[in-house]
Amino acid sequence: MQHIFPDYYKDFKCIASRCKYNCCIGWEIDIDDDTAAFYKTVGGDIGKRLCENIANEGTEHFILGENERCPFLNKNNLCDIIIELGEEHICTICQKHPRFENELPGRVETGLGMACEEAARLILSKKTPTRLIGGGESDDEIINLRDEIIVALQNRCDDIDTRVCRMLDMCNTSLPQKNWVEILLGLERLDEKWTEWLVSLRDAKSIDFKGFDRYMADRQTEYEQLLVYLIYRYFANASNMYDAAARAAFAALGYKIIRALGALHFASEGEFTMADQVELCRLFSSEIEYSDENVYILLDELL
């Protein structure tokens, strides 16, 4: 079994209390069976807190406290379970986040999800082309096409839009002409900031893409890394070539929406920083990628 991961994967380090959008706030955290069983054996004050703050109906999970904070997230935004019991005793979902895994024929592909601001910063700020580590020859047609698409997306002789068009041509597809902003507004949404951005985009009478592209001329690698991330995360686990084509269009859609929101921000503020880019990608990821239902709705629209 091969284990594949991007070359930046092992560079990720949780920034803990410095994280602006803490993953221990606002997310229901399920506890895997082995960890739940261990927690029942823990004594002392921390054991008592574990008993009092875990819901046992259905899948065991932590009972969120005020402002939807994990009950073990202390006032310094550090995890009391790690402090008291060690990092090896946090539940699986906490150990893995923001990592994801795709199980494919003969391989497991692992990556970092952009819903984590530090993962998004790490990915988007990478200046060199992303390489996949641990891979080898594959007999899978979709995996091989995915790898060819990544090469095409990283061909810096062409501008980003040309690369996106080539990616879609390689999959014999295109991005359908639909009112994508209205479709996105029709999905489940969690953060009002995402809603505000989409409404602003919907109501914008015009967007100066040419001016924005001139401003971003030296930062095209950010969009390259975004596209490679989306293709790596979603393309290879397609069920067939039609599904794969929809996933390529999904990557194109993500790029188009994030670029449009960036141009809108630039028009409003006169600048668009790396921090702004990270925040837009973080919002897209947390609002779209971390809802399976939202992803599947968009893929259906793209078929």
Legacy VTK file of the C-alpha trace (Angstrom):
# vtk DataFile Version 3.0
C-alpha trace
ASCII
DATASET POLYDATA
POINTS 303 float
0.000 0.000 0.000
1.458 3.345 -1.071
1.109 6.453 1.088
1.002 9.639 -0.988
1.175 13.194 0.351
2.107 16.677 -0.936
5.650 17.834 -0.298
4.456 20.506 2.163
2.423 18.033 4.229
5.009 17.328 6.931
5.733 21.053 7.351
2.361 21.644 8.983
2.361 22.533 12.673
-0.751 23.536 14.600
-0.387 27.136 15.814
-2.683 26.375 18.787
-3.496 29.508 20.785
-2.381 31.771 17.906
-5.126 30.398 15.658
-7.773 33.008 14.880
-10.394 30.433 13.868
-9.876 27.714 16.432
-11.078 24.277 15.293
-12.193 23.644 18.911
-14.882 26.328 18.573
-18.144 25.877 16.698
-17.599 22.259 15.587
-19.281 19.237 17.186
-16.396 16.910 18.047
-17.174 13.181 17.891
-15.094 10.821 20.013
-13.947 7.510 18.522
-14.751 4.318 20.437
-11.213 3.547 21.620
-10.659 7.046 22.980
-14.107 7.108 24.606
-13.307 3.819 26.338
-9.995 5.225 27.592
-11.659 8.364 28.931
-13.911 6.185 31.117
-10.799 4.854 32.881
-9.316 8.251 33.704
-9.503 9.328 37.338
-8.942 12.564 39.205
-10.285 15.989 38.302
-9.711 15.537 34.579
-11.593 12.219 34.684
-14.509 13.908 36.404
-14.544 16.654 33.786
-14.526 14.044 31.034
-17.555 12.299 32.532
-19.438 15.573 32.904
-18.701 16.932 29.439
-19.256 13.976 27.124
-22.695 13.249 25.673
-23.413 9.517 25.489
-26.485 9.463 23.260
-25.662 8.336 19.722
-22.008 8.858 18.849
-20.207 10.087 21.941
-19.131 13.697 21.602
-18.034 16.651 23.698
-20.793 18.932 24.979
-19.965 22.379 23.659
-19.975 25.182 26.205
-20.474 28.933 26.012
-19.886 30.357 22.518
-19.756 26.745 21.267
-16.302 26.178 22.749
-15.037 22.670 23.439
-15.250 22.240 27.235
-11.535 21.381 27.307
-10.412 24.493 25.460
-9.038 26.650 28.255
-8.893 30.448 28.531
-5.512 30.429 26.761
-7.052 28.501 23.835
-5.033 25.406 24.688
-6.364 21.869 25.134
-6.560 20.674 28.740
-6.690 17.043 27.587
-3.300 17.446 25.899
-1.945 19.298 28.928
-3.209 16.702 31.450
-3.067 13.428 29.496
-0.797 14.017 26.509
-1.443 14.549 22.808
-1.705 10.796 22.217
-4.975 10.765 24.178
-6.984 13.264 22.176
-9.648 11.693 19.970
-8.910 10.665 16.393
-10.699 13.600 14.767
-8.623 16.050 16.819
-5.400 14.206 15.995
-6.126 14.225 12.264
-7.614 17.681 11.704
-6.989 19.418 9.324
-5.698 16.323 7.533
-7.809 14.303 5.117
-7.366 10.841 3.630
-8.530 9.388 0.328
-8.403 5.601 0.053
-7.686 4.699 -3.569
-6.645 1.511 -5.394
-3.340 0.429 -3.885
-2.753 3.711 -2.098
-3.851 6.155 0.578
-3.521 9.836 -0.300
-3.254 12.295 2.577
-3.402 16.069 2.549
-4.213 19.208 4.528
-7.614 20.888 4.382
-7.834 24.645 3.858
-10.527 25.115 6.501
-7.523 25.442 8.817
-6.031 28.908 8.421
-2.467 27.677 9.014
-2.862 24.883 6.442
-4.274 27.413 3.955
-1.357 29.774 4.622
1.160 26.955 4.178
-0.364 25.857 0.867
-1.047 29.267 -0.664
2.314 30.807 0.234
4.288 27.963 -1.395
6.242 29.416 -4.314
7.602 26.215 -5.830
5.417 23.679 -7.670
3.831 21.082 -5.408
5.167 17.560 -5.714
3.450 14.385 -4.559
5.693 12.242 -2.393
5.533 8.432 -2.261
3.791 7.835 -5.546
4.636 5.317 -8.207
3.137 3.887 -11.346
-0.605 3.387 -11.211
-2.921 1.270 -13.362
-5.822 3.563 -12.519
-6.880 5.755 -15.447
-8.327 8.493 -13.252
-5.246 8.711 -11.003
-2.991 8.974 -14.066
-5.173 11.716 -15.568
-5.137 13.546 -12.243
-1.337 13.509 -12.212
-1.253 14.844 -15.788
-3.646 17.637 -14.797
-1.407 18.641 -11.896
1.533 18.900 -14.309
-0.562 21.071 -16.646
-1.733 23.316 -13.813
1.888 23.912 -12.831
3.057 24.837 -16.337
4.100 28.397 -15.609
4.676 29.231 -19.262
0.900 29.807 -19.407
-1.324 32.130 -17.391
-3.754 30.668 -14.864
-6.871 30.985 -17.022
-5.136 29.136 -19.861
-4.175 26.354 -17.477
-7.736 26.085 -16.178
-9.065 25.815 -19.744
-6.489 23.111 -20.503
-7.531 21.192 -17.386
-11.174 21.258 -18.495
-10.235 20.262 -22.060
-8.286 17.282 -20.704
-11.533 16.131 -19.084
-13.722 16.965 -22.103
-15.811 19.316 -20.023
-16.426 23.003 -19.316
-17.740 25.152 -16.491
-21.509 25.459 -17.121
-22.916 28.958 -17.471
-25.085 29.154 -14.364
-25.773 31.720 -11.658
-23.230 30.161 -9.329
-23.522 32.864 -6.682
-27.241 32.181 -6.275
-26.520 28.450 -6.157
-23.926 29.031 -3.410
-26.381 31.219 -1.512
-28.867 28.342 -1.673
-26.493 25.979 0.135
-26.236 25.507 3.880
-24.099 28.346 5.280
-22.488 28.695 8.708
-20.558 31.964 8.774
-22.310 35.277 8.133
-19.102 36.622 6.619
-19.403 34.077 3.809
-22.990 35.147 3.213
-21.966 38.818 3.157
-19.233 38.118 0.612
-21.596 36.202 -1.662
-24.286 38.892 -1.441
-21.697 41.556 -2.306
-20.603 39.498 -5.291
-24.192 38.974 -6.385
-24.947 42.701 -6.157
-21.734 43.926 -7.792
-22.559 45.755 -11.021
-19.094 45.137 -12.479
-15.701 43.824 -11.389
-12.387 45.087 -12.736
-10.708 41.740 -13.318
-8.034 43.253 -15.575
-6.940 45.696 -12.890
-6.991 42.978 -10.251
-4.981 40.596 -12.440
-2.339 43.291 -12.950
-2.171 43.758 -9.185
-1.827 39.984 -8.686
0.638 39.443 -11.539
3.421 38.346 -9.172
1.115 36.190 -7.034
-0.318 33.737 -9.549
1.220 30.852 -7.606
-1.535 31.325 -5.007
-4.176 30.327 -7.561
-1.966 27.554 -8.916
-1.638 26.077 -5.420
-5.395 26.410 -4.842
-6.198 24.543 -8.057
-3.635 21.804 -7.408
-5.040 21.403 -3.881
-8.621 21.036 -5.148
-7.626 18.561 -7.878
-5.477 16.531 -5.484
-8.216 16.389 -2.874
-11.199 15.536 -5.081
-10.292 14.238 -8.535
-8.763 10.792 -8.009
-11.638 9.384 -5.946
-14.147 9.991 -8.743
-16.342 6.984 -9.501
-15.961 7.329 -13.293
-14.759 9.770 -15.946
-18.018 11.746 -15.900
-17.653 12.220 -12.177
-13.984 13.144 -12.668
-14.964 15.800 -15.205
-17.389 17.300 -12.683
-14.601 17.386 -10.097
-12.326 19.240 -12.509
-15.135 21.745 -13.057
-15.517 21.990 -9.261
-11.860 23.045 -9.015
-12.405 25.598 -11.783
-15.484 26.911 -9.985
-13.596 27.272 -6.710
-10.876 29.249 -8.478
-13.396 31.489 -10.289
-15.339 32.287 -7.116
-12.260 32.976 -4.987
-10.677 35.113 -7.715
-13.914 37.101 -8.097
-14.148 37.673 -4.352
-10.507 38.763 -4.313
-11.148 41.253 -7.109
-14.177 42.561 -5.216
-12.096 43.013 -2.059
-9.370 44.805 -4.030
-11.895 47.187 -5.569
-13.272 47.995 -2.132
-10.046 48.211 -0.106
-7.384 49.076 -2.678
-5.295 46.083 -1.616
-5.545 42.323 -1.318
-3.020 40.771 1.027
-1.926 37.181 1.492
-3.913 37.219 4.752
-7.009 38.217 2.741
-6.389 35.362 0.298
-5.968 32.867 3.128
-9.218 34.052 4.711
-11.205 33.717 1.471
-9.890 30.203 0.878
-10.507 29.273 4.506
-14.109 30.458 4.219
-14.665 28.581 0.955
-13.220 25.419 2.450
-15.140 25.539 5.725
-18.428 26.497 4.037
-18.233 24.197 1.003
-15.663 21.454 1.485
-16.559 20.576 5.061
-20.181 19.901 4.148
-20.423 16.699 2.116
-23.950 17.719 1.138
-22.757 21.049 -0.284
-19.992 19.366 -2.272
-22.373 16.784 -3.732
-24.951 19.442 -4.646
-22.310 21.363 -6.571
-20.990 18.224 -8.271
-24.544 17.402 -9.400
-24.840 20.912 -10.828
-21.555 20.402 -12.676
-22.338 17.015 -14.255
LINES 1 304
303 0 1 2 3 4 5 6 7 8 9 10 11 12 13 14 15 16 17 18 19 20 21 22 23 24 25 26 27 28 29 30 31 32 33 34 35 36 37 38 39 40 41 42 43 44 45 46 47 48 49 50 51 52 53 54 55 56 57 58 59 60 61 62 63 64 65 66 67 68 69 70 71 72 73 74 75 76 77 78 79 80 81 82 83 84 85 86 87 88 89 90 91 92 93 94 95 96 97 98 99 100 101 102 103 104 105 106 107 108 109 110 111 112 113 114 115 116 117 118 119 120 121 122 123 124 125 126 127 128 129 130 131 132 133 134 135 136 137 138 139 140 141 142 143 144 145 146 147 148 149 150 151 152 153 154 155 156 157 158 159 160 161 162 163 164 165 166 167 168 169 170 171 172 173 174 175 176 177 178 179 180 181 182 183 184 185 186 187 188 189 190 191 192 193 194 195 196 197 198 199 200 201 202 203 204 205 206 207 208 209 210 211 212 213 214 215 216 217 218 219 220 221 222 223 224 225 226 227 228 229 230 231 232 233 234 235 236 237 238 239 240 241 242 243 244 245 246 247 248 249 250 251 252 253 254 255 256 257 258 259 260 261 262 263 264 265 266 267 268 269 270 271 272 273 274 275 276 277 278 279 280 281 282 283 284 285 286 287 288 289 290 291 292 293 294 295 296 297 298 299 300 301 302
